[in-house]
Amino acid sequence: MERQSLYIKIAHWYYNLGLTQDEIAKRLSFTRQRINRIINSLADMGIVIIKVNGYELRRRK
């Protein structure tokens, strides 16, 4: 499986389906630590975008 496709699948399982890192690791025969590192790098790779709703950054004058 192509690396980016794998990372997208992990992102979907974690963020959309709510699987734990341990559950994902078991499905892929990876360590939980490896899944944790992948999940922590998803935003840097542009695979996920983290947005906080309800908070507006206002410029100070």
N, CA, C and O atoms as a Maestro MAE file, in Angstrom:
{
 s_m_m2io_version
 :::
 2.0.0
}

f_m_ct {
 s_m_title
 :::
 protein
 m_atom[244] {
  # First column is atom index #
  i_m_mmod_type
  r_m_x_coord
  r_m_y_coord
  r_m_z_coord
  i_m_residue_number
  s_m_chain_name
  s_m_pdb_residue_name
  s_m_pdb_atom_name
  i_m_atomic_number
  :::
  1 25 0.849 -1.184 0.000 1 A "MET " " N  " 7
  2 3 0.000 0.000 0.000 1 A "MET " " CA " 6
  3 2 0.892 1.244 0.000 1 A "MET " " C  " 6
  4 15 1.873 1.318 0.740 1 A "MET " " O  " 8
  5 25 0.545 2.195 -0.821 2 A "GLU " " N  " 7
  6 3 1.285 3.452 -0.890 2 A "GLU " " CA " 6
  7 2 1.229 4.170 0.461 2 A "GLU " " C  " 6
  8 15 0.197 4.170 1.131 2 A "GLU " " O  " 8
  9 25 2.341 4.775 0.847 3 A "ARG " " N  " 7
  10 3 2.442 5.407 2.167 3 A "ARG " " CA " 6
  11 2 1.362 6.462 2.406 3 A "ARG " " C  " 6
  12 15 0.748 6.476 3.473 3 A "ARG " " O  " 8
  13 25 1.121 7.341 1.439 4 A "GLN " " N  " 7
  14 3 0.120 8.386 1.650 4 A "GLN " " CA " 6
  15 2 -1.272 7.780 1.806 4 A "GLN " " C  " 6
  16 15 -2.053 8.241 2.638 4 A "GLN " " O  " 8
  17 25 -1.591 6.760 1.026 5 A "SER " " N  " 7
  18 3 -2.887 6.087 1.160 5 A "SER " " CA " 6
  19 2 -3.040 5.465 2.545 5 A "SER " " C  " 6
  20 15 -4.117 5.505 3.141 5 A "SER " " O  " 8
  21 25 -1.953 4.893 3.044 6 A "LEU " " N  " 7
  22 3 -1.969 4.310 4.383 6 A "LEU " " CA " 6
  23 2 -2.216 5.397 5.428 6 A "LEU " " C  " 6
  24 15 -3.007 5.202 6.351 6 A "LEU " " O  " 8
  25 25 -1.550 6.530 5.288 7 A "TYR " " N  " 7
  26 3 -1.717 7.618 6.249 7 A "TYR " " CA " 6
  27 2 -3.136 8.186 6.209 7 A "TYR " " C  " 6
  28 15 -3.690 8.548 7.247 7 A "TYR " " O  " 8
  29 25 -3.719 8.264 5.021 8 A "ILE " " N  " 7
  30 3 -5.102 8.731 4.901 8 A "ILE " " CA " 6
  31 2 -6.045 7.747 5.586 8 A "ILE " " C  " 6
  32 15 -6.987 8.156 6.265 8 A "ILE " " O  " 8
  33 25 -5.796 6.465 5.410 9 A "LYS " " N  " 7
  34 3 -6.627 5.443 6.059 9 A "LYS " " CA " 6
  35 2 -6.515 5.554 7.582 9 A "LYS " " C  " 6
  36 15 -7.521 5.475 8.288 9 A "LYS " " O  " 8
  37 25 -5.299 5.737 8.082 10 A "ILE " " N  " 7
  38 3 -5.102 5.887 9.523 10 A "ILE " " CA " 6
  39 2 -5.840 7.129 10.030 10 A "ILE " " C  " 6
  40 15 -6.488 7.077 11.076 10 A "ILE " " O  " 8
  41 25 -5.748 8.231 9.306 11 A "ALA " " N  " 7
  42 3 -6.445 9.460 9.693 11 A "ALA " " CA " 6
  43 2 -7.950 9.232 9.745 11 A "ALA " " C  " 6
  44 15 -8.616 9.683 10.677 11 A "ALA " " O  " 8
  45 25 -8.487 8.537 8.751 12 A "HIS " " N  " 7
  46 3 -9.922 8.247 8.711 12 A "HIS " " CA " 6
  47 2 -10.327 7.392 9.906 12 A "HIS " " C  " 6
  48 15 -11.307 7.700 10.585 12 A "HIS " " O  " 8
  49 25 -9.600 6.347 10.163 13 A "TRP " " N  " 7
  50 3 -9.932 5.471 11.287 13 A "TRP " " CA " 6
  51 2 -9.877 6.227 12.614 13 A "TRP " " C  " 6
  52 15 -10.736 6.050 13.478 13 A "TRP " " O  " 8
  53 25 -8.863 7.064 12.763 14 A "TYR " " N  " 7
  54 3 -8.656 7.753 14.033 14 A "TYR " " CA " 6
  55 2 -9.632 8.919 14.232 14 A "TYR " " C  " 6
  56 15 -10.293 9.012 15.266 14 A "TYR " " O  " 8
  57 25 -9.717 9.803 13.236 15 A "TYR " " N  " 7
  58 3 -10.525 11.016 13.396 15 A "TYR " " CA " 6
  59 2 -11.999 10.828 13.049 15 A "TYR " " C  " 6
  60 15 -12.860 11.407 13.711 15 A "TYR " " O  " 8
  61 25 -12.305 10.041 12.040 16 A "ASN " " N  " 7
  62 3 -13.705 9.878 11.632 16 A "ASN " " CA " 6
  63 2 -14.407 8.731 12.337 16 A "ASN " " C  " 6
  64 15 -15.565 8.861 12.734 16 A "ASN " " O  " 8
  65 25 -13.720 7.615 12.493 17 A "LEU " " N  " 7
  66 3 -14.358 6.448 13.103 17 A "LEU " " CA " 6
  67 2 -14.095 6.334 14.597 17 A "LEU " " C  " 6
  68 15 -14.762 5.563 15.286 17 A "LEU " " O  " 8
  69 25 -13.139 7.084 15.098 18 A "GLY " " N  " 7
  70 3 -12.870 7.097 16.530 18 A "GLY " " CA " 6
  71 2 -12.125 5.879 17.060 18 A "GLY " " C  " 6
  72 15 -12.178 5.593 18.256 18 A "GLY " " O  " 8
  73 25 -11.427 5.156 16.178 19 A "LEU " " N  " 7
  74 3 -10.633 4.025 16.638 19 A "LEU " " CA " 6
  75 2 -9.468 4.538 17.472 19 A "LEU " " C  " 6
  76 15 -8.950 5.629 17.233 19 A "LEU " " O  " 8
  77 25 -9.062 3.735 18.454 20 A "THR " " N  " 7
  78 3 -7.921 4.117 19.270 20 A "THR " " CA " 6
  79 2 -6.628 3.799 18.524 20 A "THR " " C  " 6
  80 15 -6.623 3.057 17.542 20 A "THR " " O  " 8
  81 25 -5.551 4.368 19.008 21 A "GLN " " N  " 7
  82 3 -4.253 4.076 18.409 21 A "GLN " " CA " 6
  83 2 -3.930 2.594 18.533 21 A "GLN " " C  " 6
  84 15 -3.344 2.008 17.623 21 A "GLN " " O  " 8
  85 25 -4.302 1.993 19.639 22 A "ASP " " N  " 7
  86 3 -4.065 0.565 19.842 22 A "ASP " " CA " 6
  87 2 -4.861 -0.280 18.844 22 A "ASP " " C  " 6
  88 15 -4.341 -1.254 18.301 22 A "ASP " " O  " 8
  89 25 -6.117 0.090 18.603 23 A "GLU " " N  " 7
  90 3 -6.943 -0.648 17.636 23 A "GLU " " CA " 6
  91 2 -6.366 -0.551 16.224 23 A "GLU " " C  " 6
  92 15 -6.332 -1.538 15.490 23 A "GLU " " O  " 8
  93 25 -5.919 0.630 15.857 24 A "ILE " " N  " 7
  94 3 -5.320 0.822 14.531 24 A "ILE " " CA " 6
  95 2 -4.034 0.015 14.416 24 A "ILE " " C  " 6
  96 15 -3.793 -0.639 13.402 24 A "ILE " " O  " 8
  97 25 -3.216 0.063 15.454 25 A "ALA " " N  " 7
  98 3 -1.954 -0.680 15.451 25 A "ALA " " CA " 6
  99 2 -2.205 -2.173 15.261 25 A "ALA " " C  " 6
  100 15 -1.494 -2.833 14.504 25 A "ALA " " O  " 8
  101 25 -3.203 -2.695 15.940 26 A "LYS " " N  " 7
  102 3 -3.510 -4.125 15.813 26 A "LYS " " CA " 6
  103 2 -3.992 -4.469 14.406 26 A "LYS " " C  " 6
  104 15 -3.638 -5.519 13.870 26 A "LYS " " O  " 8
  105 25 -4.798 -3.593 13.805 27 A "ARG " " N  " 7
  106 3 -5.280 -3.843 12.437 27 A "ARG " " CA " 6
  107 2 -4.137 -3.889 11.433 27 A "ARG " " C  " 6
  108 15 -4.189 -4.638 10.458 27 A "ARG " " O  " 8
  109 25 -3.110 -3.091 11.673 28 A "LEU " " N  " 7
  110 3 -2.014 -2.963 10.710 28 A "LEU " " CA " 6
  111 2 -0.757 -3.736 11.118 28 A "LEU " " C  " 6
  112 15 0.237 -3.739 10.391 28 A "LEU " " O  " 8
  113 25 -0.802 -4.379 12.264 29 A "SER " " N  " 7
  114 3 0.368 -5.073 12.817 29 A "SER " " CA " 6
  115 2 1.544 -4.114 13.000 29 A "SER " " C  " 6
  116 15 2.690 -4.449 12.701 29 A "SER " " O  " 8
  117 25 1.235 -2.917 13.497 30 A "PHE " " N  " 7
  118 3 2.231 -1.908 13.828 30 A "PHE " " CA " 6
  119 2 2.259 -1.776 15.343 30 A "PHE " " C  " 6
  120 15 1.381 -2.290 16.036 30 A "PHE " " O  " 8
  121 25 3.277 -1.079 15.854 31 A "THR " " N  " 7
  122 3 3.261 -0.748 17.275 31 A "THR " " CA " 6
  123 2 2.372 0.479 17.481 31 A "THR " " C  " 6
  124 15 2.157 1.271 16.563 31 A "THR " " O  " 8
  125 25 1.863 0.617 18.702 32 A "ARG " " N  " 7
  126 3 1.050 1.788 19.010 32 A "ARG " " CA " 6
  127 2 1.906 3.050 18.914 32 A "ARG " " C  " 6
  128 15 1.413 4.109 18.524 32 A "ARG " " O  " 8
  129 25 3.181 2.940 19.267 33 A "GLN " " N  " 7
  130 3 4.086 4.083 19.183 33 A "GLN " " CA " 6
  131 2 4.250 4.554 17.736 33 A "GLN " " C  " 6
  132 15 4.306 5.756 17.476 33 A "GLN " " O  " 8
  133 25 4.326 3.611 16.801 34 A "ARG " " N  " 7
  134 3 4.447 3.998 15.388 34 A "ARG " " CA " 6
  135 2 3.183 4.723 14.921 34 A "ARG " " C  " 6
  136 15 3.265 5.725 14.210 34 A "ARG " " O  " 8
  137 25 2.022 4.218 15.320 35 A "ILE " " N  " 7
  138 3 0.753 4.872 14.959 35 A "ILE " " CA " 6
  139 2 0.710 6.267 15.567 35 A "ILE " " C  " 6
  140 15 0.277 7.215 14.912 35 A "ILE " " O  " 8
  141 25 1.154 6.401 16.811 36 A "ASN " " N  " 7
  142 3 1.179 7.707 17.466 36 A "ASN " " CA " 6
  143 2 2.038 8.689 16.689 36 A "ASN " " C  " 6
  144 15 1.634 9.836 16.493 36 A "ASN " " O  " 8
  145 25 3.214 8.266 16.243 37 A "ARG " " N  " 7
  146 3 4.091 9.144 15.455 37 A "ARG " " CA " 6
  147 2 3.440 9.537 14.136 37 A "ARG " " C  " 6
  148 15 3.546 10.686 13.707 37 A "ARG " " O  " 8
  149 25 2.770 8.589 13.493 38 A "ILE " " N  " 7
  150 3 2.092 8.895 12.223 38 A "ILE " " CA " 6
  151 2 0.977 9.908 12.451 38 A "ILE " " C  " 6
  152 15 0.879 10.897 11.726 38 A "ILE " " O  " 8
  153 25 0.138 9.668 13.455 39 A "ILE " " N  " 7
  154 3 -0.980 10.578 13.737 39 A "ILE " " CA " 6
  155 2 -0.462 11.975 14.062 39 A "ILE " " C  " 6
  156 15 -1.041 12.970 13.628 39 A "ILE " " O  " 8
  157 25 0.616 12.048 14.819 40 A "ASN " " N  " 7
  158 3 1.175 13.359 15.175 40 A "ASN " " CA " 6
  159 2 1.777 14.092 13.987 40 A "ASN " " C  " 6
  160 15 1.977 15.304 14.056 40 A "ASN " " O  " 8
  161 25 2.067 13.395 12.912 41 A "SER " " N  " 7
  162 3 2.660 14.042 11.733 41 A "SER " " CA " 6
  163 2 1.642 14.330 10.624 41 A "SER " " C  " 6
  164 15 1.997 14.944 9.617 41 A "SER " " O  " 8
  165 25 0.389 13.902 10.785 42 A "LEU " " N  " 7
  166 3 -0.612 14.049 9.723 42 A "LEU " " CA " 6
  167 2 -0.875 15.506 9.353 42 A "LEU " " C  " 6
  168 15 -1.033 15.815 8.172 42 A "LEU " " O  " 8
  169 25 -0.925 16.398 10.323 43 A "ALA " " N  " 7
  170 3 -1.167 17.817 10.026 43 A "ALA " " CA " 6
  171 2 0.016 18.421 9.277 43 A "ALA " " C  " 6
  172 15 -0.167 19.198 8.340 43 A "ALA " " O  " 8
  173 25 1.225 18.063 9.690 44 A "ASP " " N  " 7
  174 3 2.422 18.578 9.006 44 A "ASP " " CA " 6
  175 2 2.482 18.121 7.551 44 A "ASP " " C  " 6
  176 15 3.012 18.830 6.695 44 A "ASP " " O  " 8
  177 25 1.940 16.941 7.273 45 A "MET " " N  " 7
  178 3 1.928 16.409 5.908 45 A "MET " " CA " 6
  179 2 0.764 16.953 5.088 45 A "MET " " C  " 6
  180 15 0.693 16.705 3.885 45 A "MET " " O  " 8
  181 25 -0.149 17.692 5.719 46 A "GLY " " N  " 7
  182 3 -1.294 18.242 5.010 46 A "GLY " " CA " 6
  183 2 -2.435 17.257 4.812 46 A "GLY " " C  " 6
  184 15 -3.354 17.519 4.036 46 A "GLY " " O  " 8
  185 25 -2.383 16.130 5.508 47 A "ILE " " N  " 7
  186 3 -3.438 15.126 5.364 47 A "ILE " " CA " 6
  187 2 -4.654 15.495 6.206 47 A "ILE " " C  " 6
  188 15 -5.788 15.228 5.808 47 A "ILE " " O  " 8
  189 25 -4.427 16.103 7.360 48 A "VAL " " N  " 7
  190 3 -5.527 16.591 8.185 48 A "VAL " " CA " 6
  191 2 -5.327 18.079 8.439 48 A "VAL " " C  " 6
  192 15 -4.204 18.584 8.441 48 A "VAL " " O  " 8
  193 25 -6.433 18.756 8.652 49 A "ILE " " N  " 7
  194 3 -6.414 20.166 9.016 49 A "ILE " " CA " 6
  195 2 -7.151 20.275 10.340 49 A "ILE " " C  " 6
  196 15 -8.288 19.822 10.469 49 A "ILE " " O  " 8
  197 25 -6.503 20.871 11.309 50 A "ILE " " N  " 7
  198 3 -7.122 21.018 12.623 50 A "ILE " " CA " 6
  199 2 -7.670 22.433 12.719 50 A "ILE " " C  " 6
  200 15 -6.944 23.414 12.558 50 A "ILE " " O  " 8
  201 25 -8.974 22.515 12.985 51 A "LYS " " N  " 7
  202 3 -9.653 23.803 13.046 51 A "LYS " " CA " 6
  203 2 -10.403 23.888 14.367 51 A "LYS " " C  " 6
  204 15 -11.077 22.937 14.764 51 A "LYS " " O  " 8
  205 25 -10.290 25.002 15.035 52 A "VAL " " N  " 7
  206 3 -11.009 25.219 16.281 52 A "VAL " " CA " 6
  207 2 -12.190 26.128 15.978 52 A "VAL " " C  " 6
  208 15 -12.013 27.284 15.594 52 A "VAL " " O  " 8
  209 25 -13.396 25.600 16.153 53 A "ASN " " N  " 7
  210 3 -14.605 26.388 15.914 53 A "ASN " " CA " 6
  211 2 -14.951 27.205 17.145 53 A "ASN " " C  " 6
  212 15 -14.749 26.761 18.275 53 A "ASN " " O  " 8
  213 25 -15.474 28.401 16.920 54 A "GLY " " N  " 7
  214 3 -15.945 29.229 18.011 54 A "GLY " " CA " 6
  215 2 -14.893 30.151 18.596 54 A "GLY " " C  " 6
  216 15 -15.159 30.840 19.581 54 A "GLY " " O  " 8
  217 25 -13.722 30.176 18.021 55 A "TYR " " N  " 7
  218 3 -12.678 31.073 18.518 55 A "TYR " " CA " 6
  219 2 -12.192 31.923 17.370 55 A "TYR " " C  " 6
  220 15 -11.729 31.410 16.352 55 A "TYR " " O  " 8
  221 25 -12.300 33.220 17.540 56 A "GLU " " N  " 7
  222 3 -11.832 34.119 16.504 56 A "GLU " " CA " 6
  223 2 -10.632 34.889 16.991 56 A "GLU " " C  " 6
  224 15 -10.642 35.440 18.092 56 A "GLU " " O  " 8
  225 25 -9.616 34.930 16.190 57 A "LEU " " N  " 7
  226 3 -8.426 35.698 16.519 57 A "LEU " " CA " 6
  227 2 -8.674 37.131 16.067 57 A "LEU " " C  " 6
  228 15 -8.894 37.394 14.885 57 A "LEU " " O  " 8
  229 25 -8.636 38.039 17.013 58 A "ARG " " N  " 7
  230 3 -8.884 39.444 16.692 58 A "ARG " " CA " 6
  231 2 -7.576 40.198 16.774 58 A "ARG " " C  " 6
  232 15 -6.760 39.981 17.670 58 A "ARG " " O  " 8
  233 25 -7.400 41.082 15.823 59 A "ARG " " N  " 7
  234 3 -6.220 41.920 15.815 59 A "ARG " " CA " 6
  235 2 -6.368 43.022 16.867 59 A "ARG " " C  " 6
  236 15 -7.427 43.634 17.011 59 A "ARG " " O  " 8
  237 25 -5.297 43.247 17.581 60 A "ARG " " N  " 7
  238 3 -5.297 44.353 18.549 60 A "ARG " " CA " 6
  239 2 -4.818 45.617 17.855 60 A "ARG " " C  " 6
  240 15 -3.870 45.592 17.070 60 A "ARG " " O  " 8
  241 25 -5.477 46.702 18.153 61 A "LYS " " N  " 7
  242 3 -5.115 47.978 17.553 61 A "LYS " " CA " 6
  243 2 -4.454 48.868 18.545 61 A "LYS " " C  " 6
  244 15 -4.078 49.992 18.212 61 A "LYS " " O  " 8
  :::
 }
 m_bond[243] {
  # First column is bond index #
  i_m_from
  i_m_to
  i_m_order
  :::
  1 1 2 1
  2 2 3 1
  3 3 4 2
  4 3 5 1
  5 5 6 1
  6 6 7 1
  7 7 8 2
  8 7 9 1
  9 9 10 1
  10 10 11 1
  11 11 12 2
  12 11 13 1
  13 13 14 1
  14 14 15 1
  15 15 16 2
  16 15 17 1
  17 17 18 1
  18 18 19 1
  19 19 20 2
  20 19 21 1
  21 21 22 1
  22 22 23 1
  23 23 24 2
  24 23 25 1
  25 25 26 1
  26 26 27 1
  27 27 28 2
  28 27 29 1
  29 29 30 1
  30 30 31 1
  31 31 32 2
  32 31 33 1
  33 33 34 1
  34 34 35 1
  35 35 36 2
  36 35 37 1
  37 37 38 1
  38 38 39 1
  39 39 40 2
  40 39 41 1
  41 41 42 1
  42 42 43 1
  43 43 44 2
  44 43 45 1
  45 45 46 1
  46 46 47 1
  47 47 48 2
  48 47 49 1
  49 49 50 1
  50 50 51 1
  51 51 52 2
  52 51 53 1
  53 53 54 1
  54 54 55 1
  55 55 56 2
  56 55 57 1
  57 57 58 1
  58 58 59 1
  59 59 60 2
  60 59 61 1
  61 61 62 1
  62 62 63 1
  63 63 64 2
  64 63 65 1
  65 65 66 1
  66 66 67 1
  67 67 68 2
  68 67 69 1
  69 69 70 1
  70 70 71 1
  71 71 72 2
  72 71 73 1
  73 73 74 1
  74 74 75 1
  75 75 76 2
  76 75 77 1
  77 77 78 1
  78 78 79 1
  79 79 80 2
  80 79 81 1
  81 81 82 1
  82 82 83 1
  83 83 84 2
  84 83 85 1
  85 85 86 1
  86 86 87 1
  87 87 88 2
  88 87 89 1
  89 89 90 1
  90 90 91 1
  91 91 92 2
  92 91 93 1
  93 93 94 1
  94 94 95 1
  95 95 96 2
  96 95 97 1
  97 97 98 1
  98 98 99 1
  99 99 100 2
  100 99 101 1
  101 101 102 1
  102 102 103 1
  103 103 104 2
  104 103 105 1
  105 105 106 1
  106 106 107 1
  107 107 108 2
  108 107 109 1
  109 109 110 1
  110 110 111 1
  111 111 112 2
  112 111 113 1
  113 113 114 1
  114 114 115 1
  115 115 116 2
  116 115 117 1
  117 117 118 1
  118 118 119 1
  119 119 120 2
  120 119 121 1
  121 121 122 1
  122 122 123 1
  123 123 124 2
  124 123 125 1
  125 125 126 1
  126 126 127 1
  127 127 128 2
  128 127 129 1
  129 129 130 1
  130 130 131 1
  131 131 132 2
  132 131 133 1
  133 133 134 1
  134 134 135 1
  135 135 136 2
  136 135 137 1
  137 137 138 1
  138 138 139 1
  139 139 140 2
  140 139 141 1
  141 141 142 1
  142 142 143 1
  143 143 144 2
  144 143 145 1
  145 145 146 1
  146 146 147 1
  147 147 148 2
  148 147 149 1
  149 149 150 1
  150 150 151 1
  151 151 152 2
  152 151 153 1
  153 153 154 1
  154 154 155 1
  155 155 156 2
  156 155 157 1
  157 157 158 1
  158 158 159 1
  159 159 160 2
  160 159 161 1
  161 161 162 1
  162 162 163 1
  163 163 164 2
  164 163 165 1
  165 165 166 1
  166 166 167 1
  167 167 168 2
  168 167 169 1
  169 169 170 1
  170 170 171 1
  171 171 172 2
  172 171 173 1
  173 173 174 1
  174 174 175 1
  175 175 176 2
  176 175 177 1
  177 177 178 1
  178 178 179 1
  179 179 180 2
  180 179 181 1
  181 181 182 1
  182 182 183 1
  183 183 184 2
  184 183 185 1
  185 185 186 1
  186 186 187 1
  187 187 188 2
  188 187 189 1
  189 189 190 1
  190 190 191 1
  191 191 192 2
  192 191 193 1
  193 193 194 1
  194 194 195 1
  195 195 196 2
  196 195 197 1
  197 197 198 1
  198 198 199 1
  199 199 200 2
  200 199 201 1
  201 201 202 1
  202 202 203 1
  203 203 204 2
  204 203 205 1
  205 205 206 1
  206 206 207 1
  207 207 208 2
  208 207 209 1
  209 209 210 1
  210 210 211 1
  211 211 212 2
  212 211 213 1
  213 213 214 1
  214 214 215 1
  215 215 216 2
  216 215 217 1
  217 217 218 1
  218 218 219 1
  219 219 220 2
  220 219 221 1
  221 221 222 1
  222 222 223 1
  223 223 224 2
  224 223 225 1
  225 225 226 1
  226 226 227 1
  227 227 228 2
  228 227 229 1
  229 229 230 1
  230 230 231 1
  231 231 232 2
  232 231 233 1
  233 233 234 1
  234 234 235 1
  235 235 236 2
  236 235 237 1
  237 237 238 1
  238 238 239 1
  239 239 240 2
  240 239 241 1
  241 241 242 1
  242 242 243 1
  243 243 244 2
  :::
 }
}
